[in-house]
Amino acid sequence: MTQPVHRLGSQGFSLAQIENQMLRQHSEDPRIHVAIVCASLGAPLLRAEAYSPERVEQQLQDDLIRFVNNPGKMRLDAEAGILHGSRIFQWYRADFLAASPSIAAWILPHLQGISACNRPPRLAFLPYDWSLNQRMSP
């Protein structure tokens, strides 16, 4: 059971409720998963600034590009036809598949410096490191 930590009016909400019942429910954009982070080493990097309404699109895109191009979170072995990815893509599979026909099809356009794959790669999930990330992104 999660403890309410924030009050909105007279109601208390846990961080899990804010994430799953508010933010994810009202956004059909899977990039939300690079913004809502748990500060573990396996998660996307923390931003050093707050998201702002006038810049949120660019901030989400920057975070997405940084996340999928981090070899510790995502890497393509084109020869073997395997896309090694964060377990975030496994846990929130439905969110990504609502926006794309496959997880690989959602990720590949954002990977930098790759040549086209002859066939769609098979997705394999990397181990997730729950250790606390004590560094913030630049």
N, CA, C and O atoms as CSV, one atom per row, in Angstrom:
chain,resi,resn,atom,element,x,y,z
A,1,MET,N,N,0.847,-1.185,0.000
A,1,MET,CA,C,0.000,0.000,0.000
A,1,MET,C,C,0.889,1.242,0.000
A,1,MET,O,O,1.871,1.314,0.738
A,2,THR,N,N,0.544,2.189,-0.809
A,2,THR,CA,C,1.337,3.408,-0.871
A,2,THR,C,C,0.714,4.474,0.020
A,2,THR,O,O,-0.506,4.571,0.145
A,3,GLN,N,N,1.561,5.250,0.621
A,3,GLN,CA,C,1.123,6.295,1.543
A,3,GLN,C,C,0.835,7.589,0.797
A,3,GLN,O,O,1.624,7.995,-0.055
A,4,PRO,N,N,-0.293,8.252,1.105
A,4,PRO,CA,C,-0.530,9.573,0.526
A,4,PRO,C,C,0.555,10.552,0.987
A,4,PRO,O,O,0.859,10.640,2.176
A,5,VAL,N,N,1.124,11.274,0.046
A,5,VAL,CA,C,2.184,12.210,0.406
A,5,VAL,C,C,1.874,13.637,-0.026
A,5,VAL,O,O,2.523,14.580,0.427
A,6,HIS,N,N,0.895,13.797,-0.892
A,6,HIS,CA,C,0.535,15.128,-1.367
A,6,HIS,C,C,-0.964,15.329,-1.202
A,6,HIS,O,O,-1.751,14.404,-1.403
A,7,ARG,N,N,-1.343,16.519,-0.842
A,7,ARG,CA,C,-2.751,16.847,-0.688
A,7,ARG,C,C,-3.199,17.726,-1.846
A,7,ARG,O,O,-2.526,18.684,-2.226
A,8,LEU,N,N,-4.328,17.379,-2.381
A,8,LEU,CA,C,-4.982,18.185,-3.400
A,8,LEU,C,C,-6.391,18.410,-2.877
A,8,LEU,O,O,-7.235,17.515,-2.923
A,9,GLY,N,N,-6.632,19.611,-2.380
A,9,GLY,CA,C,-7.885,19.864,-1.685
A,9,GLY,C,C,-7.883,19.070,-0.395
A,9,GLY,O,O,-6.946,19.163,0.398
A,10,SER,N,N,-8.920,18.297,-0.188
A,10,SER,CA,C,-8.998,17.506,1.043
A,10,SER,C,C,-8.516,16.071,0.856
A,10,SER,O,O,-8.518,15.290,1.807
A,11,GLN,N,N,-8.111,15.723,-0.337
A,11,GLN,CA,C,-7.725,14.347,-0.631
A,11,GLN,C,C,-6.209,14.182,-0.681
A,11,GLN,O,O,-5.511,15.027,-1.241
A,12,GLY,N,N,-5.697,13.093,-0.095
A,12,GLY,CA,C,-4.278,12.771,-0.153
A,12,GLY,C,C,-3.992,11.830,-1.309
A,12,GLY,O,O,-4.808,10.966,-1.630
A,13,PHE,N,N,-2.825,11.997,-1.939
A,13,PHE,CA,C,-2.432,11.151,-3.066
A,13,PHE,C,C,-1.017,10.646,-2.859
A,13,PHE,O,O,-0.155,11.377,-2.371
A,14,SER,N,N,-0.778,9.395,-3.230
A,14,SER,CA,C,0.578,8.856,-3.234
A,14,SER,C,C,1.227,9.218,-4.566
A,14,SER,O,O,0.542,9.621,-5.506
A,15,LEU,N,N,2.539,9.075,-4.645
A,15,LEU,CA,C,3.227,9.317,-5.913
A,15,LEU,C,C,2.750,8.346,-6.984
A,15,LEU,O,O,2.628,8.723,-8.150
A,16,ALA,N,N,2.478,7.096,-6.601
A,16,ALA,CA,C,1.970,6.108,-7.563
A,16,ALA,C,C,0.610,6.532,-8.102
A,16,ALA,O,O,0.345,6.376,-9.294
A,17,GLN,N,N,-0.254,7.064,-7.246
A,17,GLN,CA,C,-1.556,7.533,-7.709
A,17,GLN,C,C,-1.409,8.732,-8.647
A,17,GLN,O,O,-2.108,8.822,-9.656
A,18,ILE,N,N,-0.519,9.631,-8.321
A,18,ILE,CA,C,-0.295,10.791,-9.193
A,18,ILE,C,C,0.186,10.313,-10.562
A,18,ILE,O,O,-0.284,10.795,-11.593
A,19,GLU,N,N,1.122,9.367,-10.571
A,19,GLU,CA,C,1.642,8.852,-11.840
A,19,GLU,C,C,0.571,8.114,-12.636
A,19,GLU,O,O,0.323,8.434,-13.799
A,20,ASN,N,N,-0.058,7.132,-12.009
A,20,ASN,CA,C,-0.931,6.215,-12.752
A,20,ASN,C,C,-2.364,6.684,-12.922
A,20,ASN,O,O,-2.997,6.364,-13.928
A,21,GLN,N,N,-2.888,7.430,-11.968
A,21,GLN,CA,C,-4.285,7.845,-12.055
A,21,GLN,C,C,-4.449,9.268,-12.579
A,21,GLN,O,O,-5.547,9.657,-12.977
A,22,MET,N,N,-3.382,10.041,-12.584
A,22,MET,CA,C,-3.487,11.414,-13.088
A,22,MET,C,C,-2.672,11.601,-14.359
A,22,MET,O,O,-3.233,11.828,-15.431
A,23,LEU,N,N,-1.368,11.509,-14.247
A,23,LEU,CA,C,-0.501,11.827,-15.386
A,23,LEU,C,C,-0.674,10.849,-16.543
A,23,LEU,O,O,-0.899,11.277,-17.675
A,24,ARG,N,N,-0.573,9.548,-16.287
A,24,ARG,CA,C,-0.688,8.570,-17.379
A,24,ARG,C,C,-2.100,8.498,-17.936
A,24,ARG,O,O,-2.276,8.275,-19.134
A,25,GLN,N,N,-3.097,8.679,-17.103
A,25,GLN,CA,C,-4.484,8.613,-17.561
A,25,GLN,C,C,-4.829,9.773,-18.491
A,25,GLN,O,O,-5.687,9.635,-19.364
A,26,HIS,N,N,-4.164,10.917,-18.308
A,26,HIS,CA,C,-4.500,12.102,-19.084
A,26,HIS,C,C,-3.500,12.389,-20.201
A,26,HIS,O,O,-3.592,13.419,-20.870
A,27,SER,N,N,-2.558,11.492,-20.402
A,27,SER,CA,C,-1.593,11.675,-21.470
A,27,SER,C,C,-1.532,10.402,-22.293
A,27,SER,O,O,-1.347,9.311,-21.754
A,28,GLU,N,N,-1.688,10.543,-23.586
A,28,GLU,CA,C,-1.538,9.395,-24.472
A,28,GLU,C,C,-0.146,9.373,-25.086
A,28,GLU,O,O,0.096,8.673,-26.068
A,29,ASP,N,N,0.753,10.133,-24.511
A,29,ASP,CA,C,2.113,10.264,-25.016
A,29,ASP,C,C,3.046,9.384,-24.188
A,29,ASP,O,O,3.281,9.683,-23.017
A,30,PRO,N,N,3.585,8.305,-24.766
A,30,PRO,CA,C,4.463,7.418,-24.006
A,30,PRO,C,C,5.753,8.085,-23.521
A,30,PRO,O,O,6.459,7.529,-22.680
A,31,ARG,N,N,6.060,9.262,-24.042
A,31,ARG,CA,C,7.248,9.966,-23.546
A,31,ARG,C,C,7.116,10.315,-22.070
A,31,ARG,O,O,8.102,10.683,-21.432
A,32,ILE,N,N,5.918,10.205,-21.524
A,32,ILE,CA,C,5.720,10.472,-20.102
A,32,ILE,C,C,6.643,9.578,-19.263
A,32,ILE,O,O,7.007,9.932,-18.141
A,33,HIS,N,N,7.015,8.420,-19.814
A,33,HIS,CA,C,7.859,7.467,-19.084
A,33,HIS,C,C,9.328,7.882,-19.028
A,33,HIS,O,O,10.105,7.282,-18.286
A,34,VAL,N,N,9.720,8.891,-19.793
A,34,VAL,CA,C,11.074,9.435,-19.653
A,34,VAL,C,C,11.056,10.661,-18.756
A,34,VAL,O,O,12.107,11.194,-18.400
A,35,ALA,N,N,9.855,11.110,-18.392
A,35,ALA,CA,C,9.717,12.281,-17.525
A,35,ALA,C,C,9.433,11.875,-16.077
A,35,ALA,O,O,9.972,12.472,-15.146
A,36,ILE,N,N,8.597,10.873,-15.893
A,36,ILE,CA,C,8.263,10.399,-14.554
A,36,ILE,C,C,9.294,9.336,-14.205
A,36,ILE,O,O,9.220,8.208,-14.692
A,37,VAL,N,N,10.233,9.689,-13.380
A,37,VAL,CA,C,11.314,8.759,-13.069
A,37,VAL,C,C,11.410,8.535,-11.572
A,37,VAL,O,O,11.067,9.400,-10.766
A,38,CYS,N,N,11.888,7.348,-11.223
A,38,CYS,CA,C,11.970,6.983,-9.808
A,38,CYS,C,C,13.342,7.252,-9.211
A,38,CYS,O,O,13.575,6.925,-8.047
A,39,ALA,N,N,14.238,7.826,-9.962
A,39,ALA,CA,C,15.591,8.177,-9.512
A,39,ALA,C,C,16.475,6.962,-9.265
A,39,ALA,O,O,17.451,7.047,-8.518
A,40,SER,N,N,16.144,5.835,-9.884
A,40,SER,CA,C,17.037,4.677,-9.814
A,40,SER,C,C,17.999,4.724,-10.991
A,40,SER,O,O,17.765,5.446,-11.960
A,41,LEU,N,N,19.081,3.956,-10.910
A,41,LEU,CA,C,20.059,3.932,-12.007
A,41,LEU,C,C,19.460,3.380,-13.300
A,41,LEU,O,O,19.901,3.741,-14.390
A,42,GLY,N,N,18.456,2.508,-13.184
A,42,GLY,CA,C,17.817,1.949,-14.367
A,42,GLY,C,C,16.846,2.892,-15.048
A,42,GLY,O,O,16.439,2.653,-16.185
A,43,ALA,N,N,16.474,3.953,-14.368
A,43,ALA,CA,C,15.480,4.898,-14.889
A,43,ALA,C,C,16.120,5.925,-15.817
A,43,ALA,O,O,17.342,6.073,-15.840
A,44,PRO,N,N,15.293,6.630,-16.578
A,44,PRO,CA,C,15.815,7.772,-17.331
A,44,PRO,C,C,16.452,8.768,-16.356
A,44,PRO,O,O,16.104,8.809,-15.176
A,45,LEU,N,N,17.380,9.562,-16.866
A,45,LEU,CA,C,18.056,10.538,-16.018
A,45,LEU,C,C,17.088,11.609,-15.531
A,45,LEU,O,O,16.150,11.987,-16.233
A,46,LEU,N,N,17.333,12.087,-14.324
A,46,LEU,CA,C,16.546,13.192,-13.777
A,46,LEU,C,C,16.909,14.479,-14.508
A,46,LEU,O,O,18.072,14.701,-14.846
A,47,ARG,N,N,15.927,15.310,-14.747
A,47,ARG,CA,C,16.191,16.631,-15.328
A,47,ARG,C,C,16.712,17.549,-14.238
A,47,ARG,O,O,16.350,17.409,-13.070
A,48,ALA,N,N,17.546,18.469,-14.617
A,48,ALA,CA,C,18.072,19.455,-13.669
A,48,ALA,C,C,17.157,20.669,-13.592
A,48,ALA,O,O,17.480,21.645,-12.915
A,49,GLU,N,N,16.029,20.620,-14.271
A,49,GLU,CA,C,15.072,21.732,-14.275
A,49,GLU,C,C,13.659,21.163,-14.291
A,49,GLU,O,O,13.452,19.996,-14.621
A,50,ALA,N,N,12.702,21.990,-13.935
A,50,ALA,CA,C,11.295,21.589,-13.968
A,50,ALA,C,C,10.780,21.627,-15.409
A,50,ALA,O,O,11.283,22.382,-16.241
A,51,TYR,N,N,9.788,20.813,-15.682
A,51,TYR,CA,C,9.104,20.898,-16.966
A,51,TYR,C,C,8.251,22.166,-16.947
A,51,TYR,O,O,7.650,22.503,-15.927
A,52,SER,N,N,8.204,22.858,-18.069
A,52,SER,CA,C,7.403,24.076,-18.146
A,52,SER,C,C,6.440,23.955,-19.324
A,52,SER,O,O,6.794,23.370,-20.348
A,53,PRO,N,N,5.245,24.491,-19.199
A,53,PRO,CA,C,4.237,24.352,-20.271
A,53,PRO,C,C,4.736,24.821,-21.634
A,53,PRO,O,O,4.443,24.197,-22.655
A,54,GLU,N,N,5.487,25.918,-21.651
A,54,GLU,CA,C,5.934,26.445,-22.940
A,54,GLU,C,C,7.084,25.652,-23.549
A,54,GLU,O,O,7.393,25.827,-24.728
A,55,ARG,N,N,7.722,24.782,-22.767
A,55,ARG,CA,C,8.871,24.024,-23.280
A,55,ARG,C,C,8.696,22.509,-23.163
A,55,ARG,O,O,9.597,21.760,-23.541
A,56,VAL,N,N,7.571,22.050,-22.653
A,56,VAL,CA,C,7.428,20.631,-22.329
A,56,VAL,C,C,7.632,19.715,-23.536
A,56,VAL,O,O,8.224,18.645,-23.394
A,57,GLU,N,N,7.160,20.105,-24.711
A,57,GLU,CA,C,7.348,19.256,-25.898
A,57,GLU,C,C,8.833,19.031,-26.177
A,57,GLU,O,O,9.265,17.898,-26.389
A,58,GLN,N,N,9.609,20.108,-26.175
A,58,GLN,CA,C,11.043,19.992,-26.435
A,58,GLN,C,C,11.740,19.258,-25.300
A,58,GLN,O,O,12.648,18.465,-25.551
A,59,GLN,N,N,11.339,19.500,-24.062
A,59,GLN,CA,C,11.949,18.820,-22.923
A,59,GLN,C,C,11.700,17.317,-22.996
A,59,GLN,O,O,12.619,16.528,-22.774
A,60,LEU,N,N,10.468,16.910,-23.303
A,60,LEU,CA,C,10.162,15.483,-23.430
A,60,LEU,C,C,10.949,14.850,-24.566
A,60,LEU,O,O,11.465,13.741,-24.425
A,61,GLN,N,N,11.044,15.552,-25.693
A,61,GLN,CA,C,11.792,15.016,-26.831
A,61,GLN,C,C,13.279,14.883,-26.494
A,61,GLN,O,O,13.906,13.877,-26.825
A,62,ASP,N,N,13.837,15.896,-25.839
A,62,ASP,CA,C,15.244,15.829,-25.420
A,62,ASP,C,C,15.472,14.653,-24.478
A,62,ASP,O,O,16.456,13.927,-24.616
A,63,ASP,N,N,14.568,14.464,-23.521
A,63,ASP,CA,C,14.699,13.368,-22.564
A,63,ASP,C,C,14.588,12.013,-23.258
A,63,ASP,O,O,15.319,11.078,-22.930
A,64,LEU,N,N,13.675,11.913,-24.212
A,64,LEU,CA,C,13.518,10.673,-24.972
A,64,LEU,C,C,14.794,10.337,-25.735
A,64,LEU,O,O,15.277,9.207,-25.666
A,65,ILE,N,N,15.337,11.299,-26.454
A,65,ILE,CA,C,16.553,11.078,-27.247
A,65,ILE,C,C,17.707,10.677,-26.331
A,65,ILE,O,O,18.459,9.755,-26.646
A,66,ARG,N,N,17.850,11.362,-25.206
A,66,ARG,CA,C,18.921,11.036,-24.253
A,66,ARG,C,C,18.737,9.621,-23.698
A,66,ARG,O,O,19.715,8.890,-23.538
A,67,PHE,N,N,17.508,9.235,-23.409
A,67,PHE,CA,C,17.231,7.920,-22.829
A,67,PHE,C,C,17.510,6.790,-23.820
A,67,PHE,O,O,18.253,5.861,-23.502
A,68,VAL,N,N,16.924,6.858,-25.011
A,68,VAL,CA,C,17.083,5.736,-25.939
A,68,VAL,C,C,18.476,5.665,-26.547
A,68,VAL,O,O,18.850,4.632,-27.102
A,69,ASN,N,N,19.246,6.732,-26.456
A,69,ASN,CA,C,20.616,6.711,-26.976
A,69,ASN,C,C,21.649,6.505,-25.882
A,69,ASN,O,O,22.846,6.672,-26.121
A,70,ASN,N,N,21.210,6.150,-24.707
A,70,ASN,CA,C,22.098,5.801,-23.601
A,70,ASN,C,C,22.330,4.289,-23.676
A,70,ASN,O,O,21.394,3.520,-23.455
A,71,PRO,N,N,23.565,3.840,-23.985
A,71,PRO,CA,C,23.815,2.408,-24.172
A,71,PRO,C,C,23.518,1.559,-22.936
A,71,PRO,O,O,23.364,0.343,-23.046
A,72,GLY,N,N,23.439,2.181,-21.777
A,72,GLY,CA,C,23.061,1.439,-20.576
A,72,GLY,C,C,21.565,1.188,-20.482
A,72,GLY,O,O,21.115,0.369,-19.680
A,73,LYS,N,N,20.797,1.894,-21.302
A,73,LYS,CA,C,19.336,1.777,-21.267
A,73,LYS,C,C,18.767,1.154,-22.547
A,73,LYS,O,O,17.696,0.548,-22.534
A,74,MET,N,N,19.514,1.317,-23.662
A,74,MET,CA,C,19.015,0.859,-24.947
A,74,MET,C,C,20.181,0.664,-25.893
A,74,MET,O,O,21.062,1.520,-25.976
A,75,ARG,N,N,20.198,-0.440,-26.601
A,75,ARG,CA,C,21.219,-0.622,-27.639
A,75,ARG,C,C,20.714,-1.642,-28.665
A,75,ARG,O,O,19.999,-2.589,-28.337
A,76,LEU,N,N,21.106,-1.416,-29.884
A,76,LEU,CA,C,20.696,-2.273,-30.987
A,76,LEU,C,C,21.867,-3.124,-31.437
A,76,LEU,O,O,22.941,-2.605,-31.740
A,77,ASP,N,N,21.662,-4.420,-31.479
A,77,ASP,CA,C,22.617,-5.344,-32.084
A,77,ASP,C,C,22.015,-5.712,-33.433
A,77,ASP,O,O,21.274,-6.689,-33.548
A,78,ALA,N,N,22.341,-4.918,-34.457
A,78,ALA,CA,C,21.730,-5.086,-35.781
A,78,ALA,C,C,22.077,-6.434,-36.390
A,78,ALA,O,O,21.242,-7.041,-37.061
A,79,GLU,N,N,23.307,-6.913,-36.165
A,79,GLU,CA,C,23.715,-8.213,-36.722
A,79,GLU,C,C,22.862,-9.335,-36.190
A,79,GLU,O,O,22.417,-10.197,-36.949
A,80,ALA,N,N,22.626,-9.335,-34.886
A,80,ALA,CA,C,21.823,-10.387,-34.260
A,80,ALA,C,C,20.329,-10.101,-34.381
A,80,ALA,O,O,19.505,-10.982,-34.138
A,81,GLY,N,N,19.980,-8.866,-34.759
A,81,GLY,CA,C,18.574,-8.504,-34.874
A,81,GLY,C,C,17.881,-8.371,-33.525
A,81,GLY,O,O,16.708,-8.713,-33.375
A,82,ILE,N,N,18.633,-7.864,-32.539
A,82,ILE,CA,C,18.075,-7.725,-31.194
A,82,ILE,C,C,18.196,-6.276,-30.731
A,82,ILE,O,O,19.267,-5.673,-30.802
A,83,LEU,N,N,17.097,-5.740,-30.264
A,83,LEU,CA,C,17.068,-4.434,-29.643
A,83,LEU,C,C,16.986,-4.662,-28.136
A,83,LEU,O,O,15.967,-5.116,-27.617
A,84,HIS,N,N,18.073,-4.341,-27.449
A,84,HIS,CA,C,18.131,-4.498,-25.990
A,84,HIS,C,C,17.597,-3.211,-25.379
A,84,HIS,O,O,18.132,-2.131,-25.630
A,85,GLY,N,N,16.546,-3.327,-24.580
A,85,GLY,CA,C,15.920,-2.131,-24.053
A,85,GLY,C,C,15.603,-2.195,-22.582
A,85,GLY,O,O,15.609,-3.259,-21.961
A,86,SER,N,N,15.330,-1.044,-22.049
A,86,SER,CA,C,14.947,-0.895,-20.652
A,86,SER,C,C,13.655,-1.651,-20.362
A,86,SER,O,O,12.784,-1.771,-21.224
A,87,ARG,N,N,13.546,-2.144,-19.165
A,87,ARG,CA,C,12.318,-2.828,-18.750
A,87,ARG,C,C,11.124,-1.881,-18.693
A,87,ARG,O,O,9.982,-2.331,-18.602
A,88,ILE,N,N,11.373,-0.597,-18.745
A,88,ILE,CA,C,10.268,0.367,-18.808
A,88,ILE,C,C,9.383,0.047,-20.013
A,88,ILE,O,O,8.165,0.213,-19.952
A,89,PHE,N,N,9.997,-0.415,-21.114
A,89,PHE,CA,C,9.237,-0.759,-22.306
A,89,PHE,C,C,8.428,-2.045,-22.108
A,89,PHE,O,O,7.431,-2.260,-22.797
A,90,GLN,N,N,8.841,-2.877,-21.197
A,90,GLN,CA,C,8.088,-4.079,-20.855
A,90,GLN,C,C,6.940,-3.728,-19.905
A,90,GLN,O,O,5.800,-4.134,-20.128
A,91,TRP,N,N,7.238,-2.986,-18.865
A,91,TRP,CA,C,6.247,-2.653,-17.850
A,91,TRP,C,C,5.112,-1.797,-18.392
A,91,TRP,O,O,3.963,-1.954,-17.980
A,92,TYR,N,N,5.426,-0.895,-19.311
A,92,TYR,CA,C,4.422,0.022,-19.852
A,92,TYR,C,C,4.151,-0.267,-21.328
A,92,TYR,O,O,3.823,0.634,-22.100
A,93,ARG,N,N,4.290,-1.515,-21.698
A,93,ARG,CA,C,4.124,-1.976,-23.072
A,93,ARG,C,C,2.860,-1.405,-23.732
A,93,ARG,O,O,2.914,-0.913,-24.859
A,94,ALA,N,N,1.738,-1.471,-23.034
A,94,ALA,CA,C,0.463,-1.018,-23.600
A,94,ALA,C,C,0.517,0.462,-23.968
A,94,ALA,O,O,-0.065,0.867,-24.974
A,95,ASP,N,N,1.203,1.272,-23.171
A,95,ASP,CA,C,1.311,2.703,-23.472
A,95,ASP,C,C,2.056,2.930,-24.786
A,95,ASP,O,O,1.662,3.780,-25.584
A,96,PHE,N,N,3.130,2.171,-25.011
A,96,PHE,CA,C,3.919,2.328,-26.239
A,96,PHE,C,C,3.176,1.745,-27.446
A,96,PHE,O,O,3.222,2.307,-28.540
A,97,LEU,N,N,2.493,0.615,-27.236
A,97,LEU,CA,C,1.771,-0.015,-28.342
A,97,LEU,C,C,0.526,0.781,-28.733
A,97,LEU,O,O,0.024,0.623,-29.846
A,98,ALA,N,N,0.030,1.617,-27.855
A,98,ALA,CA,C,-1.098,2.488,-28.209
A,98,ALA,C,C,-0.661,3.572,-29.188
A,98,ALA,O,O,-1.491,4.159,-29.883
A,99,ALA,N,N,0.649,3.836,-29.240
A,99,ALA,CA,C,1.176,4.898,-30.103
A,99,ALA,C,C,1.916,4.362,-31.324
A,99,ALA,O,O,2.259,5.133,-32.219
A,100,SER,N,N,2.169,3.055,-31.377
A,100,SER,CA,C,2.972,2.488,-32.451
A,100,SER,C,C,2.634,1.008,-32.620
A,100,SER,O,O,2.166,0.379,-31.671
A,101,PRO,N,N,2.859,0.438,-33.805
A,101,PRO,CA,C,2.535,-0.976,-34.015
A,101,PRO,C,C,3.425,-1.937,-33.219
A,101,PRO,O,O,3.037,-3.076,-32.959
A,102,SER,N,N,4.611,-1.476,-32.836
A,102,SER,CA,C,5.500,-2.308,-32.006
A,102,SER,C,C,6.401,-1.386,-31.187
A,102,SER,O,O,6.562,-0.207,-31.506
A,103,ILE,N,N,6.972,-1.933,-30.150
A,103,ILE,CA,C,7.886,-1.136,-29.329
A,103,ILE,C,C,9.117,-0.759,-30.149
A,103,ILE,O,O,9.590,0.376,-30.082
A,104,ALA,N,N,9.631,-1.709,-30.918
A,104,ALA,CA,C,10.801,-1.414,-31.761
A,104,ALA,C,C,10.481,-0.302,-32.750
A,104,ALA,O,O,11.317,0.571,-32.983
A,105,ALA,N,N,9.291,-0.318,-33.335
A,105,ALA,CA,C,8.905,0.723,-34.293
A,105,ALA,C,C,8.806,2.084,-33.600
A,105,ALA,O,O,9.010,3.116,-34.240
A,106,TRP,N,N,8.500,2.099,-32.320
A,106,TRP,CA,C,8.430,3.358,-31.583
A,106,TRP,C,C,9.834,3.868,-31.260
A,106,TRP,O,O,10.073,5.075,-31.293
A,107,ILE,N,N,10.762,2.964,-30.948
A,107,ILE,CA,C,12.112,3.340,-30.514
A,107,ILE,C,C,13.037,3.673,-31.685
A,107,ILE,O,O,13.726,4.693,-31.651
A,108,LEU,N,N,13.062,2.838,-32.708
A,108,LEU,CA,C,14.064,2.942,-33.780
A,108,LEU,C,C,14.190,4.324,-34.414
A,108,LEU,O,O,15.317,4.742,-34.679
A,109,PRO,N,N,13.115,5.060,-34.675
A,109,PRO,CA,C,13.294,6.382,-35.280
A,109,PRO,C,C,14.064,7.369,-34.394
A,109,PRO,O,O,14.547,8.390,-34.883
A,110,HIS,N,N,14.178,7.074,-33.119
A,110,HIS,CA,C,14.851,7.981,-32.185
A,110,HIS,C,C,16.312,7.595,-31.922
A,110,HIS,O,O,17.062,8.363,-31.319
A,111,LEU,N,N,16.709,6.410,-32.375
A,111,LEU,CA,C,18.095,5.981,-32.182
A,111,LEU,C,C,18.988,6.713,-33.169
A,111,LEU,O,O,18.665,6.813,-34.353
A,112,GLN,N,N,20.091,7.214,-32.690
A,112,GLN,CA,C,21.019,7.957,-33.540
A,112,GLN,C,C,22.162,7.055,-33.991
A,112,GLN,O,O,22.614,6.186,-33.245
A,113,GLY,N,N,22.621,7.271,-35.219
A,113,GLY,CA,C,23.785,6.565,-35.731
A,113,GLY,C,C,23.571,5.106,-36.023
A,113,GLY,O,O,24.515,4.321,-35.933
A,114,ILE,N,N,22.347,4.707,-36.375
A,114,ILE,CA,C,22.123,3.309,-36.735
A,114,ILE,C,C,21.767,3.232,-38.208
A,114,ILE,O,O,21.189,4.155,-38.782
A,115,SER,N,N,22.125,2.119,-38.795
A,115,SER,CA,C,21.703,1.897,-40.172
A,115,SER,C,C,20.372,1.151,-40.125
A,115,SER,O,O,20.009,0.567,-39.103
A,116,ALA,N,N,19.668,1.180,-41.220
A,116,ALA,CA,C,18.357,0.539,-41.275
A,116,ALA,C,C,18.488,-0.963,-41.020
A,116,ALA,O,O,19.458,-1.595,-41.440
A,117,CYS,N,N,17.520,-1.507,-40.342
A,117,CYS,CA,C,17.491,-2.950,-40.072
A,117,CYS,C,C,16.801,-3.647,-41.238
A,117,CYS,O,O,15.819,-3.140,-41.780
A,118,ASN,N,N,17.321,-4.813,-41.622
A,118,ASN,CA,C,16.707,-5.577,-42.698
A,118,ASN,C,C,15.363,-6.145,-42.277
A,118,ASN,O,O,14.446,-6.273,-43.089
A,119,ARG,N,N,15.257,-6.480,-41.012
A,119,ARG,CA,C,14.012,-7.019,-40.470
A,119,ARG,C,C,13.783,-6.382,-39.106
A,119,ARG,O,O,14.731,-5.930,-38.463
A,120,PRO,N,N,12.542,-6.344,-38.667
A,120,PRO,CA,C,12.296,-5.749,-37.348
A,120,PRO,C,C,13.062,-6.518,-36.265
A,120,PRO,O,O,13.014,-7.748,-36.234
A,121,PRO,N,N,13.754,-5.820,-35.393
A,121,PRO,CA,C,14.525,-6.520,-34.367
A,121,PRO,C,C,13.619,-7.114,-33.292
A,121,PRO,O,O,12.518,-6.632,-33.026
A,122,ARG,N,N,14.127,-8.168,-32.696
A,122,ARG,CA,C,13.471,-8.790,-31.542
A,122,ARG,C,C,13.845,-7.953,-30.334
A,122,ARG,O,O,14.977,-7.479,-30.233
A,123,LEU,N,N,12.913,-7.769,-29.422
A,123,LEU,CA,C,13.163,-6.958,-28.234
A,123,LEU,C,C,13.589,-7.854,-27.079
A,123,LEU,O,O,12.934,-8.853,-26.780
A,124,ALA,N,N,14.681,-7.491,-26.438
A,124,ALA,CA,C,15.159,-8.172,-25.233
A,124,ALA,C,C,15.311,-7.108,-24.153
A,124,ALA,O,O,15.759,-5.996,-24.430
A,125,PHE,N,N,14.946,-7.444,-22.944
A,125,PHE,CA,C,14.971,-6.453,-21.873
A,125,PHE,C,C,16.225,-6.570,-21.032
A,125,PHE,O,O,16.641,-7.662,-20.644
A,126,LEU,N,N,16.814,-5.421,-20.761
A,126,LEU,CA,C,18.021,-5.344,-19.936
A,126,LEU,C,C,17.655,-5.471,-18.461
A,126,LEU,O,O,16.530,-5.156,-18.074
A,127,PRO,N,N,18.595,-5.929,-17.635
A,127,PRO,CA,C,18.332,-5.930,-16.190
A,127,PRO,C,C,18.087,-4.489,-15.724
A,127,PRO,O,O,18.686,-3.548,-16.244
A,128,TYR,N,N,17.216,-4.337,-14.759
A,128,TYR,CA,C,16.890,-3.001,-14.247
A,128,TYR,C,C,17.613,-2.795,-12.930
A,128,TYR,O,O,17.498,-3.614,-12.019
A,129,ASP,N,N,18.348,-1.717,-12.828
A,129,ASP,CA,C,19.110,-1.408,-11.615
A,129,ASP,C,C,18.293,-0.460,-10.742
A,129,ASP,O,O,18.080,0.699,-11.099
A,130,TRP,N,N,17.833,-0.966,-9.587
A,130,TRP,CA,C,17.011,-0.176,-8.673
A,130,TRP,C,C,17.848,0.653,-7.703
A,130,TRP,O,O,17.286,1.325,-6.838
A,131,SER,N,N,19.176,0.622,-7.824
A,131,SER,CA,C,20.038,1.430,-6.961
A,131,SER,C,C,19.721,2.912,-7.161
A,131,SER,O,O,19.351,3.333,-8.257
A,132,LEU,N,N,19.866,3.686,-6.110
A,132,LEU,CA,C,19.562,5.107,-6.180
A,132,LEU,C,C,20.558,5.836,-7.068
A,132,LEU,O,O,21.769,5.693,-6.898
A,133,ASN,N,N,20.051,6.616,-8.012
A,133,ASN,CA,C,20.862,7.466,-8.872
A,133,ASN,C,C,21.056,8.786,-8.148
A,133,ASN,O,O,20.091,9.511,-7.907
A,134,GLN,N,N,22.272,9.098,-7.806
A,134,GLN,CA,C,22.531,10.313,-7.042
A,134,GLN,C,C,23.005,11.472,-7.910
A,134,GLN,O,O,23.278,12.560,-7.401
A,135,ARG,N,N,23.104,11.243,-9.230
A,135,ARG,CA,C,23.522,12.309,-10.161
A,135,ARG,C,C,22.316,12.816,-10.916
A,135,ARG,O,O,21.385,12.070,-11.218
A,136,MET,N,N,22.354,14.091,-11.213
A,136,MET,CA,C,21.316,14.677,-12.061
A,136,MET,C,C,21.911,14.913,-13.436
A,136,MET,O,O,23.126,15.044,-13.585
A,137,SER,N,N,21.055,14.965,-14.430
A,137,SER,CA,C,21.537,15.206,-15.785
A,137,SER,C,C,21.994,16.660,-15.902
A,137,SER,O,O,21.571,17.518,-15.127
A,138,PRO,N,N,22.872,16.928,-16.888
A,138,PRO,CA,C,23.347,18.313,-17.066
A,138,PRO,C,C,22.235,19.227,-17.543
A,138,PRO,O,O,22.460,20.420,-17.743
